[in-house]
Each structure stands twice: as C-alpha cells, then as structure tokens.
Amino acid sequence: MSSDPEQDLGPGDVVQFEFAGAPVRGTIRRVDEKALVPSPFGLPYLVTVTNAHPASGYRAGRDYTLRAASLVRIGEPAPRAAHSVPRRAGSAPAHPCFLVGYRREGGQLPVQGTLLVQAPSLDAANALATDTLRAALATDIAEGRETEGASVMLVNAAEVSTTASAGAAVLAQVSW
C-alpha cells in the first residue's frame, strides 16, 4: 500500500496503513510539530489507532507519528478550517537563526556569552549582534558598571535553526 506524500490530510480524517502486511486504521489528530522536518515522505501526522491487526504491533487507542506517504485516507476528508494543516513541510518560508558568540574585554570583569539572532543572513546576524552588544556596553559605561576601555568582539557565529516568523531580532542572550 502506498500513498501520495503531498496529499491533503487533516484532523479527523480516517486513514489506513499497513505494517508487516497487517492493516491498521486510525484517525489523524494533528500534524506532529515535534517531527516537522522536510521529508520526501510528506508531513508527519499524529494518528490515534482505532483498529489494528495483532501482527502489526500497533495498539488501538495509542498515538503514533506517521508520514503522509504511509497513509491512505478512507472516505471523505473531515470538515476543517482552511488553514488548519500546512500543505507541505517547509512550504512557509524559513528564516534562519544564528548563534553568535561574543567576548567583552578590557573592562572590570571579562564577560562572554551567546546571542540567538534571527536574520536573513550571517552578515545581518553579526551586524545586529554587534549593534545590540555595543548598545549594552555603552549603557553599562554610562551607568558606571563598566570602564571606558571595555570592548566587545564577536568570536563565532553559525546558523543553528530556522523559524517561520519573519524579520530580524535578537531572540535570546546568555552570558557568563
């Protein structure tokens, strides 16, 4: 049994698949966000098994994550809102997030840390991180928490993930 990885499945749809030649039926609960990575086998769906042949190893009443290519819809699609399920993993534009390491030196106490920066490119992430760190240093100097000779430098940066939200922003900062 094979299916289309691009098929439009959604919550409430009754589906069937086979494992070890044994049929299994279930109902789609939702897209499994934890398993949402691009795959040629389609979106990952959280399926509650309603009927399973003992030889399949699946149990009725339990939830399993299955890719769209493994599933065949039985009957008509369940009613749902137009935007309840994305059509394809990765169909929304992905915006990169960068982890940027830094050091603050020449002041009262050396500080190092990282920033999680969402930006369209590595250069833009570095620029935003530099501006953010320089503004924080200027505030610390103005308020007497840091001496005039202190400086900030970036030591490393790399793309670590993507997010569906757009724009450039510092999402998090940790220092020690």
C-alpha positions in Angstrom: 0.0 0.0 0.0 1.5 3.4 -1.0 0.2 6.9 -1.0 1.0 10.4 -2.1 3.3 12.3 0.3 1.7 15.6 -0.9 -1.9 14.6 -0.1 -4.0 17.0 1.9 -4.8 15.2 5.1 -6.1 16.8 8.3 -7.5 16.4 11.8 -10.4 13.9 11.8 -9.5 12.1 8.6 -9.8 8.4 8.9 -6.6 6.7 7.4 -5.3 3.2 6.9 -1.7 1.9 6.6 0.0 -1.5 6.7 2.8 -2.7 8.8 4.3 -6.2 8.2 1.4 -6.8 5.9 -1.2 -6.3 8.6 -3.8 -3.5 8.2 -4.0 -0.6 10.7 -6.7 2.1 10.8 -6.7 5.3 12.7 -7.8 9.0 12.9 -5.5 11.9 12.3 -5.3 14.2 15.4 -2.9 16.8 14.0 0.4 17.5 12.3 3.2 16.3 14.7 5.1 19.6 15.2 7.9 17.8 17.0 8.7 15.7 13.9 8.1 18.6 11.4 11.3 18.5 9.3 11.3 18.4 5.5 11.0 14.9 4.2 10.2 13.3 0.8 7.6 11.2 2.6 5.4 14.2 3.4 4.2 15.7 6.7 4.3 13.8 10.0 0.8 13.2 11.4 -0.1 12.2 14.9 -2.5 9.3 14.3 -4.7 7.7 17.0 -5.0 4.0 16.1 -8.6 2.8 16.2 -8.3 -0.8 14.8 -5.1 -2.8 14.4 -4.3 -6.3 13.4 -2.3 -8.0 16.2 0.5 -8.9 13.7 1.1 -5.2 13.0 2.4 -4.5 16.5 0.2 -1.3 16.8 -2.3 -1.0 19.6 -5.8 0.6 19.4 -6.1 3.7 21.5 -2.5 4.7 21.2 -1.0 7.6 19.2 1.7 7.2 16.6 3.5 9.6 14.3 3.3 8.6 10.7 4.4 10.3 7.4 1.8 11.2 4.8 3.3 8.8 2.3 2.4 5.8 4.6 -1.2 6.8 4.9 -4.3 6.3 2.7 -7.4 8.3 3.6 -10.6 6.2 3.9 -13.7 8.0 2.9 -14.2 11.8 2.6 -12.0 14.4 4.3 -13.2 15.5 7.7 -14.5 19.1 7.9 -11.8 21.5 9.0 -10.8 25.1 8.8 -9.0 26.2 5.6 -5.6 26.8 7.4 -5.6 24.1 10.0 -2.9 22.0 8.3 0.0 23.2 6.2 0.1 21.7 2.7 3.8 20.8 2.8 6.6 20.7 5.4 8.7 23.7 4.5 6.0 25.5 2.5 6.2 28.5 4.7 9.4 30.4 4.1 12.1 29.5 6.7 14.0 32.3 8.2 17.5 31.4 9.6 18.5 31.8 13.3 22.2 32.2 14.2 24.0 31.5 17.4 26.6 34.3 17.8 29.3 34.0 20.4 31.0 37.1 21.9 33.5 38.4 24.4 33.6 41.6 26.3 37.2 42.5 27.4 39.2 45.3 28.8 36.7 46.2 31.5 36.2 45.4 35.1 35.2 41.8 34.5 35.6 39.7 31.3 32.3 38.5 30.0 31.5 36.0 27.3 28.2 34.7 26.0 25.9 34.0 23.1 23.0 35.6 21.3 20.4 33.8 19.3 19.7 36.1 16.4 17.1 35.8 13.7 18.2 37.5 10.5 18.2 36.9 6.7 21.9 36.2 6.5 25.0 35.6 8.6 26.3 39.1 7.9 23.0 40.6 9.0 23.0 38.5 12.2 26.6 39.6 13.0 25.6 43.3 12.4 22.5 43.0 14.7 24.5 41.2 17.4 27.3 43.8 17.2 24.8 46.7 17.5 23.0 45.1 20.4 26.2 44.3 22.3 27.7 47.8 21.7 24.4 49.4 22.9 24.5 47.3 26.1 28.2 48.2 26.6 27.5 51.9 26.1 24.7 51.7 28.7 27.0 49.9 31.2 29.7 52.5 30.7 27.3 55.4 31.1 25.8 53.9 34.3 29.2 53.2 35.8 29.1 49.4 35.7 31.9 49.2 33.1 35.1 51.2 32.4 35.8 53.3 29.3 38.4 50.8 27.9 36.0 47.9 27.6 35.3 46.5 24.1 33.1 43.8 22.5 34.1 41.3 19.8 32.3 38.5 18.1 34.2 35.2 18.3 32.0 32.8 16.4 28.7 32.5 14.6 26.7 29.8 12.9 23.2 29.0 11.6 21.6 26.7 14.1 17.9 26.6 13.1 15.1 28.2 11.2 11.8 29.8 12.2 8.6 30.6 10.4 8.4 34.2 11.7 10.0 36.9 9.6 12.1 39.9 10.5 15.4 40.4 12.2 15.6 40.2 16.0 17.7 39.1 18.9 15.7 36.2 20.3 17.8 35.4 23.4 21.0 36.2 25.1 23.1 34.3 27.7 26.3 35.5 29.3 28.7 34.2 32.0 
